């Protein structure tokens, strides 16, 4: 079976990392599947995607103004599309709703198209009606990251209730539990061994609720000033506004931001509590990683798939 997998970019975010893990698993455990990967935009994970099978990088001409360069990029795009159509794929798997442009270009392929939806209202609101209609037109089957995502698509009139298939995220449990238990956030942050860590992990997107992290920390620390509690967010870099808020809080030495930490989930074992404070999140993989370590998770209601996991 020959399958084209489409990634919208190669950034180290949740959906992309999950997609990469899926391809890595397939490449080892399903040798009968011939893997082809189309990456729509380059990023740090590109080399890892290239190891999983035949890989194509789609040239982007979005911000190009030079007419000759724009023409050259259009020619290269057309060549890749022609090459992909010539492969006669049995199946096309798109890892996001954001790939409508390339799905339109591949519309003449007889292959069935699966769109795996990892987005909810925040991203749907940023799509035009034309893009949504294109998504519906060029998708044969919708996989969703959670029932919450399925419900959102149904409420928006994009699918009927019987047209979606929830496929929950996964992670490599053995790799996580057999990882280096000597990896220590406490050592990294020069904290005492008896410190209690309240953790969070995610990128700097608005919907991740990072702006709530410091107010929550202040609320807790003001009640537990006598305890050695520290709040640690992995995945964001400190900026002027955050540093200002930290200084005003009176707990600057108890609130920490770590911009990038390779293998971040291998450090979760030191957390006493995990905060999932996203305004909206389909089914964050970090919840699975925290859960494998047996760490309690605190989340808001009706914000996505976390509630399904906790229930």
C-alpha positions as CSV (number, residue, x, y, z in Angstrom):
1,X,0.0,0.0,0.0
2,X,1.4,3.4,-1.0
3,X,0.3,6.3,1.3
4,X,1.0,10.0,1.0
5,X,1.2,11.7,4.5
6,X,0.9,15.5,4.5
7,X,2.3,17.6,7.4
8,X,1.5,21.3,7.3
9,X,5.0,22.1,8.8
10,X,7.9,20.6,10.6
11,X,7.7,22.6,13.8
12,X,8.1,20.7,17.2
13,X,4.5,21.3,18.3
14,X,2.1,18.7,19.6
15,X,0.3,17.6,16.4
16,X,3.5,17.5,14.4
17,X,5.4,15.5,17.0
18,X,2.5,13.1,17.3
19,X,2.5,12.7,13.5
20,X,6.2,12.1,13.4
21,X,5.9,9.4,16.1
22,X,3.1,7.8,14.1
23,X,5.3,7.7,11.0
24,X,8.3,6.4,12.9
25,X,6.1,3.6,14.3
26,X,4.7,2.7,10.9
27,X,8.1,2.6,9.3
28,X,9.2,0.0,11.8
29,X,6.0,-2.0,12.3
30,X,4.2,-1.8,9.0
31,X,6.7,-2.6,6.3
32,X,3.9,-3.2,3.8
33,X,3.1,0.5,3.8
34,X,5.2,2.6,1.4
35,X,5.6,5.9,3.2
36,X,5.7,9.2,1.3
37,X,5.7,12.4,3.3
38,X,4.9,15.9,2.0
39,X,6.0,18.7,4.3
40,X,4.4,22.0,3.5
41,X,6.8,24.1,5.4
42,X,10.3,23.5,6.7
43,X,11.2,23.4,10.4
44,X,13.4,21.7,13.0
45,X,11.7,18.3,12.5
46,X,12.3,18.1,8.8
47,X,15.3,15.8,9.0
48,X,13.3,13.4,11.2
49,X,10.5,13.3,8.7
50,X,13.0,12.6,6.0
51,X,14.1,9.4,7.8
52,X,10.6,7.9,7.8
53,X,10.2,7.5,4.0
54,X,10.4,9.4,0.7
55,X,10.1,13.0,1.7
56,X,9.1,16.1,-0.3
57,X,9.4,19.7,0.9
58,X,6.8,22.0,-0.8
59,X,8.4,25.3,-1.8
60,X,6.6,28.3,-0.2
61,X,6.1,31.5,-2.2
62,X,3.8,33.2,0.3
63,X,6.0,36.1,1.2
64,X,8.0,36.3,-2.1
65,X,7.6,39.6,-4.0
66,X,10.2,39.2,-6.8
67,X,8.1,38.2,-9.8
68,X,10.9,36.0,-11.3
69,X,11.5,34.1,-8.0
70,X,7.7,33.8,-7.6
71,X,7.5,32.2,-11.1
72,X,10.4,29.8,-10.3
73,X,8.6,28.7,-7.0
74,X,5.3,28.2,-8.9
75,X,7.2,26.0,-11.4
76,X,8.8,23.9,-8.6
77,X,5.4,23.5,-6.9
78,X,3.8,22.3,-10.1
79,X,6.7,19.8,-10.6
80,X,6.1,18.3,-7.1
81,X,2.4,18.1,-7.6
82,X,2.9,16.4,-11.0
83,X,5.4,13.9,-9.4
84,X,2.9,13.2,-6.5
85,X,0.0,12.6,-8.9
86,X,2.3,10.2,-10.9
87,X,2.9,8.1,-7.8
88,X,-0.8,6.8,-7.8
89,X,-1.2,6.7,-4.1
90,X,-3.7,4.3,-2.5
91,X,-4.5,6.8,0.3
92,X,-3.7,10.4,1.3
93,X,-3.5,11.3,5.0
94,X,-3.5,14.9,5.9
95,X,-2.6,15.7,9.5
96,X,-4.6,19.0,9.8
97,X,-7.4,21.1,8.4
98,X,-4.8,23.6,7.2
99,X,-3.8,21.7,4.1
100,X,-6.7,22.7,1.8
101,X,-4.5,24.3,-0.8
102,X,-2.5,21.1,-1.5
103,X,-5.6,18.9,-1.3
104,X,-7.1,21.0,-4.1
105,X,-4.0,20.5,-6.2
106,X,-4.1,16.8,-5.6
107,X,-7.9,16.5,-6.3
108,X,-7.5,14.6,-9.5
109,X,-5.9,11.7,-7.6
110,X,-8.2,8.7,-7.2
111,X,-6.9,8.1,-3.7
112,X,-9.3,8.5,-0.7
113,X,-8.4,11.4,1.6
114,X,-8.3,11.2,5.4
115,X,-8.1,14.5,7.3
116,X,-7.1,14.1,10.9
117,X,-8.4,17.1,12.7
118,X,-6.4,18.5,15.6
119,X,-8.2,21.9,15.6
120,X,-11.2,23.4,17.2
121,X,-13.0,26.8,17.1
122,X,-9.8,28.9,17.4
123,X,-8.4,27.7,14.1
124,X,-11.7,27.2,12.4
125,X,-12.5,30.9,13.0
126,X,-9.4,31.8,11.1
127,X,-10.5,29.8,8.0
128,X,-12.6,31.4,5.3
129,X,-15.9,29.8,4.3
130,X,-14.2,29.0,1.0
131,X,-11.5,27.1,2.8
132,X,-14.0,25.2,4.9
133,X,-16.0,24.2,1.8
134,X,-12.8,23.1,0.2
135,X,-12.0,21.0,3.3
136,X,-15.4,19.3,3.1
137,X,-15.1,18.8,-0.7
138,X,-11.7,17.2,-0.7
139,X,-12.0,15.0,2.4
140,X,-13.5,11.5,2.3
141,X,-13.0,10.6,6.0
142,X,-12.5,12.8,9.1
143,X,-10.5,11.5,12.0
144,X,-10.6,13.7,15.1
145,X,-8.2,14.1,18.0
146,X,-11.2,13.7,20.5
147,X,-14.9,13.6,20.8
148,X,-14.7,17.3,21.6
149,X,-13.3,17.9,18.2
150,X,-16.0,15.8,16.5
151,X,-18.7,17.8,18.4
152,X,-17.1,21.1,17.3
153,X,-17.1,20.0,13.6
154,X,-20.7,18.9,13.9
155,X,-21.8,22.2,15.7
156,X,-20.1,24.2,12.9
157,X,-22.0,22.2,10.2
158,X,-18.8,20.8,8.7
159,X,-19.7,17.1,9.3
160,X,-22.6,15.0,10.5
161,X,-22.3,13.0,13.7
162,X,-21.7,9.8,11.8
163,X,-18.9,11.2,9.6
164,X,-16.1,11.5,12.2
165,X,-13.9,8.9,13.9
166,X,-12.2,9.9,17.1
167,X,-8.6,8.7,17.1
168,X,-6.9,9.6,20.4
169,X,-3.3,10.6,20.6
170,X,-0.6,8.2,21.9
171,X,3.0,8.2,23.1
172,X,5.8,5.7,23.6
173,X,5.1,4.7,27.2
174,X,8.2,2.4,27.5
175,X,10.5,5.1,26.2
176,X,9.1,7.6,28.6
177,X,9.3,5.3,31.7
178,X,12.7,3.9,30.8
179,X,14.2,7.3,30.1
180,X,17.0,8.8,32.2
181,X,15.5,9.4,35.6
182,X,18.5,11.4,36.5
183,X,17.2,14.3,34.3
184,X,16.2,16.9,36.8
185,X,14.4,20.2,36.6
186,X,15.4,20.9,40.2
187,X,19.1,20.6,39.2
188,X,18.6,22.6,36.1
189,X,16.9,25.4,38.1
190,X,19.2,25.0,41.1
191,X,16.2,24.2,43.4
192,X,16.4,22.1,46.6
193,X,15.5,18.4,46.4
194,X,12.4,18.9,48.6
195,X,10.9,21.5,46.3
196,X,7.3,20.8,45.1
197,X,7.0,21.5,41.3
198,X,3.7,22.5,39.6
199,X,4.3,22.1,35.9
200,X,2.9,23.2,32.6
201,X,4.2,22.6,29.1
202,X,3.2,24.2,25.8
203,X,4.0,26.8,23.1
204,X,3.4,30.5,23.4
205,X,0.0,30.5,21.6
206,X,-2.8,32.6,23.0
207,X,-5.1,29.5,23.4
208,X,-2.5,27.8,25.6
209,X,-3.5,30.1,28.4
210,X,0.1,31.2,29.3
211,X,-1.2,34.6,30.5
212,X,-3.0,32.8,33.3
213,X,0.0,31.0,34.6
214,X,1.5,33.8,36.8
215,X,-1.9,34.8,38.3
216,X,-2.6,31.2,39.2
217,X,0.9,30.9,40.7
218,X,0.4,34.1,42.8
219,X,-3.0,32.8,44.0
220,X,-1.4,29.5,45.2
221,X,1.8,30.8,46.5
222,X,0.1,33.5,48.6
223,X,-1.7,30.7,50.4
224,X,1.4,28.4,50.6
225,X,4.1,30.9,51.3
226,X,5.5,28.5,54.0
227,X,5.9,25.6,51.5
228,X,8.7,25.4,49.0
229,X,6.4,25.4,45.9
230,X,7.7,26.4,42.5
231,X,5.8,26.9,39.2
232,X,7.6,25.7,36.0
233,X,6.4,26.2,32.4
234,X,8.4,24.4,29.8
235,X,8.2,25.6,26.2
236,X,8.1,29.4,26.4
237,X,10.7,32.1,26.6
238,X,10.4,34.8,29.2
239,X,9.6,38.2,27.8
240,X,9.5,41.8,29.1
241,X,5.8,41.6,30.1
242,X,6.2,38.3,31.9
243,X,9.4,39.5,33.8
244,X,7.5,42.6,34.8
245,X,4.6,40.5,36.2
246,X,7.0,38.2,38.0
247,X,8.7,41.1,39.7
248,X,5.4,42.6,40.7
249,X,4.1,39.3,42.0
250,X,6.6,39.1,44.9
251,X,7.3,35.5,43.9
252,X,9.8,35.9,41.1
253,X,12.1,33.3,42.5
254,X,9.2,30.7,42.6
255,X,8.1,31.2,38.9
256,X,10.2,29.7,36.1
257,X,10.0,29.7,32.3
258,X,12.1,27.3,30.2
259,X,12.1,28.2,26.5
260,X,13.2,24.9,25.1
261,X,14.0,21.6,26.7
262,X,14.8,18.6,24.4
263,X,12.8,15.5,25.6
264,X,10.8,17.8,27.9
265,X,8.5,14.9,29.0
266,X,11.4,13.0,30.4
267,X,11.6,15.7,33.2
268,X,7.9,15.4,34.1
269,X,8.6,12.8,36.8
270,X,9.5,15.6,39.2
271,X,6.1,17.4,38.9
272,X,3.7,17.1,41.8
273,X,0.9,18.5,39.8
274,X,0.3,19.3,36.1
275,X,-1.6,22.4,34.9
276,X,-3.5,22.2,31.6
277,X,-4.9,25.7,31.4
278,X,-5.5,26.0,27.7
279,X,-8.5,28.0,26.6
280,X,-9.0,25.3,24.0
281,X,-7.0,22.1,23.2
282,X,-8.2,19.1,21.2
283,X,-6.3,16.4,23.2
284,X,-2.8,17.6,24.3
285,X,-0.2,14.9,24.2
286,X,1.5,16.3,27.3
287,X,-1.6,15.1,29.3
288,X,-0.8,11.5,28.3
289,X,2.9,12.0,29.2
290,X,2.0,13.5,32.6
291,X,-0.6,10.7,33.2
292,X,2.0,8.0,32.4
293,X,4.0,9.4,35.3
294,X,0.9,9.2,37.5
295,X,0.8,13.0,37.9
296,X,-2.6,14.6,38.8
297,X,-3.8,17.0,36.0
298,X,-5.9,20.1,36.6
299,X,-7.9,21.5,33.7
300,X,-10.8,23.8,32.8
301,X,-14.1,22.2,31.8
302,X,-15.4,22.3,28.3
303,X,-12.1,23.3,26.7
304,X,-11.4,20.2,24.6
305,X,-10.3,16.6,25.0
306,X,-8.6,16.8,28.4
307,X,-11.9,16.3,30.2
308,X,-12.4,13.1,28.2
309,X,-9.0,11.8,29.4
310,X,-9.7,12.7,33.0
311,X,-13.1,11.1,33.0
